[in-house]
């Protein structure tokens, strides 16, 4: 199998109360997400659980592991603030109504120089790693 070369990881600009990759059955996760709205779905062979807080923040769990955090309630309102904090993104993808700026395992949804959402994903393999933590 050919080695994948992925973008380097960058530290997300948020402190999360939970970490990606941990089981939704752990006591810490259960306690933190107990009042969040829960939606369960199977997407093909994947069992997913989406936890949504009253402020719009959310966690996506895939196969019972926290995999993606989405923050609508973050301290960065403009792209200038985000660049000052974190440097320039590794990649920018054009979306229908904005852009997706990527720093490796985290991204920002941008529209009109405004930071709408921050997405933080489970760890991705780096060059030389044989497995990813996402199933």
Secondary structure, DSSP 8 states (H G I E B T S, - for coil): ------------SS--SS-TT-BTTSHHHHHHHTTSEEEEEEETTEEEEEEE-TTS-EEEEETTEEEEEEESS-S--BHHHHHHHH-S-SEEEEETTEEEEE-SSEEEEEETTEEEEEEEE-----TT----S--
